Amino acid sequence: MRLVKLGVASTNPTVGAVRSNTDALLALAAAMAAEEVTVGCFPEQSLGGYPPEDLVQWRAFVAAQRAELERFAAATASHRTVFVLGLTIGVDGALFNVAAVVHGGRILGLVPKEKLPTYNVFYEARTFSRGAPYLALEAEGVPLGDQLFGFDFGVLAVEVCEDAWSPDGPMRRRCFSGAELVVNISASPYRVGVVGTRREMLATRSADNQATLVYVNRVGGQDGLVFDGGGYVFQNGRRVLEAPRFREGFATCIVDLDRTRRLRVENTTWRSDWEAFQRTGRPVPVRRSEAPTAERSALPYPVAPGESFFLPPAESPPSPREEVLDDLLEALTLGVVDYYRKSRAFRSIGVALSGGRDSMLTLLVAWLAAKRVAGGDDVAAVLTAFYMPTRFSAAGTRGAAQTICREIGVPLRVVPIEDAFERETEAARAMLAGAEPDAVTLQNIQARIRAARMWNWANTAGALFLQTGDMSEKAVGYTTVGGDLEGALSVIANVPKTVVVALLEHLHARYGFEGIRECLATEPGPELAAEQAAEAELMPFPVLDACLYLYAGEKLAPAEVARALAAAFPGEDEARLRQWAERFAGMFSRSIFKWVQSPLALHVGTLDLDRERALQVPVVEWDEWAG
């Protein structure tokens, strides 16, 4: 047996906080060393924070990371654990996103990331240079490049995040060159559905390369991104460890590397590929370390969970839908918590509450975040809600707002805006030389008064003003620039309306809040005009969300969207579905100028409306191409 104990540590770094980030790593490193962990793994860019974006263009920022790496190495000199961690390293005119291997007080080597993502929320190729097969450079006396590391337990390969997402990544040549243990350090943002995809991909890479694969992910929020943390260990395709997500700390497991070697011998397909590589390929060099690693003689053999080596333990798996909703709530909450904490700009949180679905969900996410910020149930000192009615505000939504605030212990301040609405309407008439403002302008006046008052309060209170709009209405411009589109952070701007409702139902099932039931019993609408109903003015929300998915997500033309809608809604009139598809496309195109002005939003889906990070479409564009 060749037993090794592997440590998977999720940390929550802040970009630029190099000393604080390193202190957190050192605390976990000491804890892992005390548990005789053989290899301790930290996330990508765990020293400088991720994503650093253009901050890496400041030489002092890069130099500070190198200094902290030296400090980490010196502080862990007495530990026998091998550590893998991530940072930015500069060599001449190039910057590399690297995994560093540290042992016994020495930085043994730096391995650069080869696959630099430049899609969706990623822009790494803008600032980083790619690693390459057999690259051999030197960074201030430390070898940087394509290399393996030999220890008394075996040969270790390290790589960074996206390198594992492609089957032609560096893992294959490194395993053919002798690596049996591969560590992938990652900073992979959460998005709905990514967990299953990530798990299957890593299992496949481990099986394809007949290797023991360790994956570690960072946790926490950074600007609009949310990272779910956790990690995995797969041995030759079989899952050995799944570390807890959405929390800091580390998990460990023990594997027998002789099992990986034995399975390679048994697998004739892998062996024949290895033989071909030996004939035509070039082996990756192995950098040997003579220093002893953590004591392994007392490690117990890893036994199967449950009572049988042949059967998995009997468990009731959670509903996939419930699992997604739980994760989504956790991601939204973590995003608010870390934005509040890490920005160091706020003393409290505020929400303009209408009693409708969007502001209700935003309030509940803020409540969950405030409980963490306050360190308990005293959220009143952190979170305040405001209700600003006019003549159009309905009794049902007002009652829902009052009920939910009473149930969760959040103060609700009622500040009517009817008089201000009259004054601003008269001012608009004066600016129009006596002409009457149109109906939409009258609605927008109310929304803008509410936003201005929230900003005025937030300025003095030092508060994080949360914007409450959802993704579906944002996509079609059913929102007011300078009004309900305002805020310092947009919590649910990438959550479609149907998902908003599903999350509220999920929260009602969990907590039983009467305020949620009262909210869901009301007709959805902005309450800016008499008897205003959102679905009547737009289209049914399930159809609207389907259009959003098909047009903006799947990039279908309006005629193709209509065809897909006919399959999704067989009971609907096809002519009406065509009208809705065409209407959506037109509204979407004409509303881009609005949503590019919206506040920073939390990214939680595979489709996000954020021109800076996700869906990069021109603000000025005609849809003549759509037919």
N, C-alpha and C positions, 0 to 999 in steps of 0.2 A: 504493500500500500504506500501511496505517496499523498498523504493527506495534507490539505492546505485549508486555512480558514480565511474566508474572503469577507471584507467589510465594505458595505455599500452605504455611503454617507450623502444625504441630501442636505445642502446648505442653502441659505437665502441671502446671497450677497447683494450689495447695493453698488451700482456702477460708480466707480471713483473712490469708494470707501476702502482703499487698499489695506489700511492698517486694521480696521474693524473686521474686514473679511478674513484676513489672515489670522487674527485672534480667534475667530470662530472656528477656523480650520484646526488651529493648534489645540483647542480644547477637545475637539472630536478626535484628533490624532492621538492625544494622550489617553483618551478613553479606549480607543481601539488597541493601542499598545498594551494597556493594562489587561486587555482580554486576549492577548497573544494572537492578534490578527496577523496573518501572514502578509496579505496585500490589502491595503486600505485605499479606497477609491473616492475621489471628490469630483464634482462636476466640471464641465467646460467653463473656462473663464472664471473660475472660482476666486481668483485673487482680485481681478479688476472689475468683475461684474459683467453681465451679458444682458442685452447687446450693448457694446461700448460705442457703436456707431462712429461718428467722426471724432470722438474724443481721443481715439488712438493716434490722431494726427498731432497731438501734443506730445512732444518727446518726453516731457517730464512725467506724463501719465504712464508711458511705457517703461521708463526707467524706474519709476516707483514700484511697478510690478516685479521687475527683476530684483530690486532690493528686498522686497517682501519675500520673494522666493528664497533668496539667500538667508533671510531671517528664519523662514520656515525650516530650511535644511539645518541650520545651526541649532534651532530649538528642539529638533527631533533627533539629534545626533545620538542620543542614548537609547532611542527606540530601535528595536530590531525589525519593526514592521516596514515593508516597502510601501511607499506612498505614491499615488498618481494624482496629479492635479493640473488644472488648466490656467493658462494666462496668455498674454500677448508678448511676443519677443521680436525685437528688431534686429535685422542683419543687413548692414549697409543701407540700401534704399528700400528694403522690403520689410514688411510686417507679416508675422505668421501667428496664426491661432494654434497654439501648441498644447500637447500633453507633456508634462514634465514628470520624470521618474526620479524620486528622491529616496535615498537609503543611507542610513548611518552617517548623516550629516553631509552627504555629498549629493550634488545634482548630477545624476549619472548620464542623462541625455534628454533631449527635447525632440518630440516627434510632431511635425506640422500636419495640420488638417489638409487633405487633398481635395475633397469635394466641398466647394464653397457654394452654398445655396444663394441664389439671387432670384427668388420667386416668393410670392405671397408676402410674408412679413420680414423676409430675410434680404439683407443687402451686403453680405460679407465680401463679395468680390469687388465691391466699391473701394475697400480699404486694405483688405488682406491679400497676400500672395499665396498661391497654392503650393502645397507640398507636391512632390513628384516621386515616382519610383526611383530608388537608389540615390536620391538627393543626399549630398554629404557636405554640410556647411559647418561653420563653427560660430557660436555666439558667446563671445567673451570667454573663451577657453572651454566651453561646453559643446560637445557634438550635437548638431541639429540636423535631422534628416530622417531618412528611412532606415530604421535600425530596430533590432530586437535586444532583449536584456536577459542574460543568463544568470540564474541564482541557484542556490543549493536545492531548491524544490523543482526547478525546471526552467523553461524558456517562456518569457513574458513578451507579448506584443501589446502596444497601446495605440489607440486611435481616437479621433474626435468626431462625435455626433454623426454628421451627414455621411461620413465614410462608411457607415454600416448600412445606409439606406439604398445603396447601389450594389448589385451582385458583383460588379467588377471593381469593387473597392480594394483597399490595400490588404484586407484581412486574408484574402486567398493566397497571395504570394508569401505573406508572412507565415501563414500556417504551413505552406509547403516548404518553407525555410526552417521549420522546426518549432514554431510557437504552438503550444498546446493551450495556454491560457491567454485570452485576449480581453483587454479592458477597454471599453468604449466610454469615454466621459462626454456627457451631453448637457445641452441646455435647450431642451425641446419644449416649446410652448404647448400648453393645453389647448385643445380644440375638440369639439364634440365628435366622438367616434374615433379619436386618435389612439385611445388606449388599446383597443382590440387590434388595430392595424400595427401599432408598435410592437405588441406582444408577439403577433404572428410573424412579423418581419424578423425580429431578433431570434425567434426559435428557428426560422428558416436559415439564417446566416450561421447559427451554431451547428445545425445539422449539415448544411452544405459543406462546411469547412471541418466538420468532425472535431470541434473545438469546445472548450469550456469558455463561455462568453459571459463577461460581467458588464452590465450596463448600469450607469448611474446618472440621474437627472437632477438638475437644480430645481428648487422650489421657490415660490413666492412671486410677487408682482414686481414689474419694472415698467414704468410708464403704463401703456395700455396692454402690455403682454402679461399673461399669467402662466406660470410654470407649475406643473402638478407634482414634480419631484418623483420620489420612489425609485425603483430600480429592479433589475432582474439578474438572476444567474441561470443560465441554461448550460447544461452539459450534454454535448453532442445532440442537441435538439430537445432534450427533456428539461422541463422547468424544475429547478431546484429551489429557487427563492423568488418571491415577489414581495419587495419591500413596501411598507406603507406609503401611500401618496399623501400629498397636501400637508406634510409635516416635516420639520427639521429633525435631524438625528441620523442614526445609522442602524442597519440590520446586518446580521452575519449568517453565514452558513459554512459548512464544511463539505468539500468535495475531494474525491480521490482521483488525482490526475492520472494514475495508472489505468483507471477505467477509460479515460479519453484515449490513451495510447492503445489499449486493448481493442477498443471499438474501431480505431483507425486500421488496425491490422485485420480485423474481421470484414471491414467494408471494402470490397474489391473495387467498387467504382471509385471511391476516393483514392485508393491506393494506385489505381492505374493512372488517374490524373496526376498524382504525385510523381509517378515514374516519368510521365511525359514532361513535367516541369523540370525534373532533374536532368533530362536529356537536353532540353531546349532553353530552359529558363536560367535566371541568374539569382542565386540565393541572397536573401537580405542578410547583411552582416549582424552577428550577435555580439553585443558588448557584455563581457563577463564581469561579474562582481564576486569577489572572494569573501566579502563580509557576510557573516552568518545572519540569517533571517530569524523571525520569531520561532520560538521553541514549538515543535510540532509533535513530539513523541507522545504527549498525553492527549492528543486530539482523539475524540471518539469517532468511530466509523459512522458515516451518515446513514441512519436507518430511515426507512420509509415512514411517512406519517400514517397514523392509523394502525391497524392490526395486521396488515398484509403487505408484503413486498410486491404482490402482483396486482393489487387493486387500490385505487385512490380512496381516500376517506369519504365516508358518506356525508354529503353536504347538500343543503338546499340552495342552489344558486339563486342570486337575486334576479328579479325581472330586469331584462336589458333596459327597458324604458325607465324603471325606477333608478337604476344605476346611473343612467345618463343624467337624469334630473338631479340626483344627489351630487354628482360631479359638477354639474353646471352651477348649482347653488354654491358649492364650495369654491369654485373658481371665481365667481362674481364677488363673493364675500372676501376672499383673499386679495382680489384685485383692489377693492376699496380699502381694506386694512393697510396694505403695503403702500398704496398711493398716499394715504393719510400719514402714515408713520415716516416713510422715507423722504417725502418732500420737505418735511420739517417747516411747513408754511401755515399749518392750521392748528386751531385749538378746539374745534368742534365741527359738527356736520349738520347741514340743513337740507330739508326736502320741502318743496312746494307740493302739498298734497291736495289732490282734487277729490279723492275717493274713487277715482277710476282705476282701471286695471294696471296701467303703466306706473303711475305714481305709487300705487299700493305695493307693487312688487319692489320698486326701488326703495321704498320705505322699509320693507321687511329685510331686504339685503343690507341696508344701512343699519338696521337694528341688530342683525347678526354680527356685522362688523363692529358696531359700537360696543357690543358685549365683550368682544375680544380686546378692544382698545381700553375699555374701562376695567378690564380684568375681573368682570363679574356681571351682575345683573343691574347695576346702577347705571343705566344708559341715559338717564335724564340729563346728566352733566355733560354728555357728549353729543346727543342727538336731539334736534328740535324740528318739529313739523309746523308748517304754516298753511292755513286754509284761507284763501282770498276770494270770497264769493262776489258775484254780481247777480242781477235779476235772473240770469239764465242758469244759475247753479241749482241743481236738483236736490230735493230732500233726500233721495235715496243715497246719492254719493256723499252728501254731507253727513248723513247718519253713519255710513260705512267708515268715513274718515274719523269721526269721533269715537266710534266703537273700537277700531283697531288701535288707535293711540291709547285709549284707556286700557286695553288688554295687554299691550306690550310696555306700558309705563313710559311712553314718550309724550312730553308736553306738546299740546296742539294750540297754537296761537291763531285766533280768528281775526283777520284784518280785512274788512270789506274794502272793495275798490270801486264801488258804484259811483261815488262822487268824482273820483279821479277819472273814471271812464267818461263821465259827462264832460269834464273839463277838457280832456284830450280830444274828444269828438268835436267839441266846439273849436278847439285850436286847429284841428284838421280842416274844418269848414273854412276857417279864416285863410288858411294856406291855399285852399282850393278856390279862393275868391268867391265864397258863398255857396259853391256847389256842395252837394251832399256826398260824403264818403261812401264808397260802395260797400256791399255787404261783407266782403272779405276783409276790407280795411277795418270795419267795425269789430270784427272778430280779432284781428291782429292787434288792435289797440289794447284789448284786455290782456292778451298774452304778454305784450311788451311791458305793460304796467307791472304785472306780476314778476317778470324777470328783473326789471329795474329795482323793485323793492327787495327781491332776494339778494341782488348784488349789494345794495346799500346795507342791508343787514349783515351780509357776509363780510363786508369791508371792516366794519366796526367789531364784529364778533370774532374775527379771525377764523371764519368758518369755511369748510369745504362745501360748496354749493353743488349739489348733485343734480345733473340734468336727467330727466325722467322719460324721454321719448324712446319708443321701440324702433326696431329695424324696418318693419313693414311700412309704417307711416313715414319714416324718414326717406325711404326709397322713392316714394311717390310725391314727396314734398308736402305731405299733409301735416305741416308744421310751420312755425313762424320764425323767420330770421329776426333775431333780437328779442324773441319771445320765449316760447317753450323749447326752442333750440339752444337756449343759453344754459351755461353752467360751467363749472371748473373740471368736472369729470362726468362723462356719460356712461352710466352703469349698464343699461340694457339696450344701447343703440345697435348692438349686433345680435339681438335676440328677437326673432320674428314674433308677431302678435300671437299666433297659435301656441307658440312655446311659452310666451308670457302667461297665457291662460293655464297651460299645463303645469307650469311652476306654481302658480297660485293654488291650483287644485292639490298639488303635491304638498304644499305648505299647510293647506287646510287639513289634509289627512294626517299630517304629522302633529300639528299643534291644536287643531280644532278651533281656531279663532273665528268667532262669529263675524268679525269685521270683514274677513275674506268672503264669507258666504253672502253677506249683504252686498259687497262689491260685485260679485259675479252675478247677482240677481238683477243688476241694473243694465240698462241699454248702453253699450259702449258708444261714446261720443265725447267731443271736446267741450261741450256745454258753453259754447261761445255765441250761440244763437238759439232761438226758441225751438224746442223739440228736435234738436240736432242729433242725427244718428250716423255714425261713421260708416257703417257698412252700406247704408243707403247712398251716401255721398261718394263712396269709393266702389266697393264690390264686397261680396262676402269674404271675410278674412281668410278662410281656407283657400279660396280661389286666389286671393291676393298673394298669399304666401307661396302658393304653387307657381304663380307667375314669377315671383321674385326668384325662386329656386331655379326655374327653367330658363328664364331670360338672363339673369345676372350670374347665376351659378353655372348652369350648363351651356350658356352662350347660344341658346337657340334663337332663331328669328321668330317674329311674332306669329307667322303662319305655322311654324313648327310648335310653338307654345300652344296655340289653339288646338292643334292635333293631339298633343299630349294631354291637354286639359280634358278633351273629350274622353280619353281613356281613364283619366283620374276621376272624373265626375260624370258617369254615364247617364245620370238622371237629368242633367242640365241640357237646355236647348243649345245646340252647337253654334247657332248664329250668335247667341248671347255670349258664349264662350269666346268666339272670335272677336267680338266687340271688346270684351274685357282684356283679352291678350293685347290687342292693338292699343287700347287705352293705357294699359300699364306701360307698354314700351314708350309711348309718347310722354307720359308723366315722368317716367324714370329719366329720360333724356333731358327734359326741361328742368328737372329738380337737382341735377348734379351741382349747380352753382350754390344751392342751399346747403347740401350736406358736406361740401368741402369746407364750409364755415363752422361746422359743428365742433364741439369740444372734443378733446382727447377721449377715445372710447376704449372700453375693455374688449380685447379680441378673444372671443370664445368659440367661434365657429369656423367652418371651412370657407364660408363666404362672409366677408366683412366689408362694410361700406366705409372705407377709409382710404382716401386717395394717396396719403403719404406712405401707408404700409401695406395695403392689401389690393383693392380694386383700382388700378390706375387707369382711369378713363379720362379723356379730355373734358374739360368743363364746357367748352364750346364745341358742340358736335351736332350735326344733322343726321337724322335717321333715315335718309333717303335709301340707304342700302337695305333697309329692312323690308322694302317692297311696298 
